Amino acid sequence: MDTVPAYVAFTVPFVCHVRIPVYQEVVDKDAGHVLRDVMNPFITGRPDAGLTMFGNIRTDERHTVRACYTAYVIQAIIVTFAPLLFITFSDEFSLSLERITLLTTVNFSVQLLFDLVCDPIVRRLGYRTTMVLSHAVMAAGLVCMAFLADIMPDPYVGLLVSVVVYASGGGLSQILVNPIIVSCSKDSRGGALSMVHSMFCWGQVVVVLASTLFFAAFGTKDWRLLALLWAAVPAANMLYFMLVPIDEPGAHPERKRMSYRSLTSQPLFWLFIVLMVCSGACEHAMSQWASAFAESALGVSKTVGDLSGLCAFAVCMGAARTLYGKWNGRIDLWRMMIGSAVLCTACFAMAAFSPWPAFALLGCAVCGFSVGIFWPGTFHIAGTAIPAGGTAMYALLSLAGDIGCAGGPTVVGFVAEAFGDDLKIGLAIAVVFPLLMMAGLMAAKRKVGMGDGTDGS
């Protein structure tokens, strides 16, 4: 039980605070110590009563870490689920490639809008309330996806509304996870950030594998049911965030935090913005189109396309982030990121220009490893160089990353549309993103003066 978030046992008592005064007389004596841990919240009306069975959720920060990990898995759900259905949407609703592309654009555009307003929201509501709200909105968006396309006169509008709703919650959640996880891992911030971001990758793997198994068993026609099943995950994690200990920013008035104006007045900060734009563009230009690219350009089946394209990409990206999370103190982060940019350039070229489908798919997969360290690595470098950045800095960096996440796949889709839906040409144009990433890293390294390597704490 120690490794499993205690969602189910506490759902009703923490929401309703129901009391059952007759419990003590009816509980079985032999199992009483176990049942009492579960039922004491019913009796006392206190959510933190008698949680020894699961560890003390109210004070043990390991629960906070698990909730943050789950939040990034949920981020993978709202980013990955719709792209798996691009071809299905096209066939079922007669949508063009350009209109389907806009679903991804809208997703990340809404997230970047909430990146802008996140800091004032957090200052007013605090971390916990904002995280609970974001999870409720993400769950609602996935539920909407299951119904709105059939209810609204234009199915495409229904899909767009659903994306807007769950992207709103995703934009808030992805920002707050970073300062929350850093507050729980003060001794190894770089490793902690990389590990929590690796959960996005492993979440993608879970989403792709579980969705593929579901479609193999029931067919893509039942995708609405799967949307409802995925909606249960943010709903459950919402309850978890109601309980776990969170180091609220207002609890430490002695910690000075920079304002937006202070941050944006620093030239170094703008270099980090460029790196985040390139990070998002490199990652999602490939991941958002990997499945469709494998199906349409390489002529493989949907199952093979999902597994060898997006799933393999996510496994490789997760491996890169997990390795850095484990070995961050022994790895030269700058060299790793610059080398990854070189590898990323080669992978895009391989996917776009290789005449052999197997090599093109290999390029898609290895691209995941090459982009894995970009996002958490940039966060760590920025956090080290501008330690007083706080929520405002993470919000603006996430904003820049989401601009890249929206812009990268949009460029690929629009270029492919202009050349007769040729995704190979779209991916060829995307080579510019890792090249810009490489140039930005070299400039940032000179500016920061951290070229001696192992700064990974």
PEZI-V167226 format. One record per residue. N is the residue number from 1. SS is DSSP state (hx for helix, st for strand, lp for the rest). Layout:
BEGIN
{{N:SS} {N:SS}}
END
This chain:
BEGIN
{{1:lp} {2:lp} {3:lp} {4:lp} {5:lp} {6:lp} {7:lp} {8:hx} {9:hx} {10:hx} {11:hx} {12:hx} {13:hx} {14:hx} {15:hx} {16:hx} {17:lp} {18:lp} {19:lp} {20:lp} {21:lp} {22:lp} {23:hx} {24:hx} {25:hx} {26:hx} {27:lp} {28:lp} {29:lp} {30:lp} {31:lp} {32:hx} {33:hx} {34:hx} {35:hx} {36:hx} {37:hx} {38:hx} {39:hx} {40:hx} {41:hx} {42:hx} {43:hx} {44:hx} {45:lp} {46:lp} {47:lp} {48:lp} {49:lp} {50:lp} {51:lp} {52:hx} {53:hx} {54:hx} {55:lp} {56:lp} {57:lp} {58:lp} {59:lp} {60:lp} {61:hx} {62:hx} {63:hx} {64:hx} {65:hx} {66:hx} {67:hx} {68:hx} {69:hx} {70:hx} {71:hx} {72:hx} {73:hx} {74:hx} {75:hx} {76:hx} {77:hx} {78:hx} {79:hx} {80:hx} {81:hx} {82:hx} {83:hx} {84:hx} {85:lp} {86:hx} {87:hx} {88:hx} {89:hx} {90:hx} {91:hx} {92:hx} {93:hx} {94:lp} {95:lp} {96:lp} {97:hx} {98:hx} {99:hx} {100:hx} {101:hx} {102:hx} {103:hx} {104:hx} {105:hx} {106:hx} {107:hx} {108:hx} {109:hx} {110:hx} {111:hx} {112:hx} {113:hx} {114:hx} {115:hx} {116:hx} {117:hx} {118:hx} {119:hx} {120:hx} {121:hx} {122:hx} {123:hx} {124:hx} {125:hx} {126:hx} {127:hx} {128:hx} {129:hx} {130:hx} {131:hx} {132:hx} {133:hx} {134:hx} {135:hx} {136:hx} {137:hx} {138:hx} {139:hx} {140:hx} {141:hx} {142:hx} {143:hx} {144:hx} {145:hx} {146:hx} {147:hx} {148:hx} {149:hx} {150:hx} {151:hx} {152:lp} {153:lp} {154:lp} {155:hx} {156:hx} {157:hx} {158:hx} {159:hx} {160:hx} {161:hx} {162:hx} {163:hx} {164:hx} {165:hx} {166:hx} {167:hx} {168:hx} {169:hx} {170:hx} {171:hx} {172:hx} {173:hx} {174:hx} {175:hx} {176:hx} {177:hx} {178:hx} {179:hx} {180:hx} {181:hx} {182:hx} {183:hx} {184:hx} {185:lp} {186:lp} {187:lp} {188:lp} {189:hx} {190:hx} {191:hx} {192:hx} {193:hx} {194:hx} {195:hx} {196:hx} {197:hx} {198:hx} {199:hx} {200:hx} {201:hx} {202:hx} {203:hx} {204:hx} {205:hx} {206:hx} {207:hx} {208:hx} {209:hx} {210:hx} {211:hx} {212:hx} {213:hx} {214:hx} {215:hx} {216:hx} {217:hx} {218:hx} {219:lp} {220:hx} {221:hx} {222:hx} {223:hx} {224:hx} {225:hx} {226:hx} {227:hx} {228:hx} {229:hx} {230:hx} {231:hx} {232:hx} {233:hx} {234:hx} {235:hx} {236:hx} {237:hx} {238:hx} {239:hx} {240:hx} {241:hx} {242:lp} {243:lp} {244:lp} {245:lp} {246:lp} {247:lp} {248:lp} {249:hx} {250:hx} {251:hx} {252:lp} {253:lp} {254:lp} {255:lp} {256:lp} {257:lp} {258:lp} {259:lp} {260:hx} {261:hx} {262:hx} {263:hx} {264:hx} {265:lp} {266:lp} {267:hx} {268:hx} {269:hx} {270:hx} {271:hx} {272:hx} {273:hx} {274:hx} {275:hx} {276:hx} {277:hx} {278:hx} {279:hx} {280:hx} {281:hx} {282:hx} {283:hx} {284:hx} {285:hx} {286:hx} {287:hx} {288:hx} {289:hx} {290:hx} {291:hx} {292:hx} {293:hx} {294:hx} {295:hx} {296:hx} {297:lp} {298:lp} {299:lp} {300:lp} {301:lp} {302:hx} {303:hx} {304:hx} {305:hx} {306:hx} {307:hx} {308:hx} {309:hx} {310:hx} {311:hx} {312:hx} {313:hx} {314:hx} {315:hx} {316:hx} {317:hx} {318:hx} {319:hx} {320:hx} {321:hx} {322:hx} {323:hx} {324:hx} {325:hx} {326:hx} {327:hx} {328:hx} {329:hx} {330:hx} {331:lp} {332:lp} {333:hx} {334:hx} {335:hx} {336:hx} {337:hx} {338:hx} {339:hx} {340:hx} {341:hx} {342:hx} {343:hx} {344:hx} {345:hx} {346:hx} {347:hx} {348:hx} {349:hx} {350:hx} {351:hx} {352:hx} {353:hx} {354:lp} {355:lp} {356:lp} {357:hx} {358:hx} {359:hx} {360:hx} {361:hx} {362:hx} {363:hx} {364:hx} {365:hx} {366:hx} {367:hx} {368:hx} {369:hx} {370:hx} {371:hx} {372:hx} {373:hx} {374:hx} {375:hx} {376:hx} {377:hx} {378:hx} {379:hx} {380:hx} {381:hx} {382:hx} {383:hx} {384:hx} {385:hx} {386:lp} {387:lp} {388:lp} {389:lp} {390:hx} {391:hx} {392:hx} {393:hx} {394:hx} {395:hx} {396:hx} {397:hx} {398:hx} {399:hx} {400:hx} {401:hx} {402:hx} {403:hx} {404:hx} {405:hx} {406:hx} {407:hx} {408:hx} {409:hx} {410:hx} {411:hx} {412:hx} {413:hx} {414:hx} {415:hx} {416:hx} {417:hx} {418:hx} {419:lp} {420:lp} {421:lp} {422:lp} {423:hx} {424:hx} {425:hx} {426:hx} {427:hx} {428:hx} {429:hx} {430:lp} {431:hx} {432:hx} {433:hx} {434:hx} {435:hx} {436:hx} {437:hx} {438:hx} {439:hx} {440:hx} {441:hx} {442:hx} {443:hx} {444:hx} {445:hx} {446:hx} {447:hx} {448:hx} {449:lp} {450:lp} {451:lp} {452:lp} {453:lp} {454:lp} {455:lp} {456:lp} {457:lp}}
END
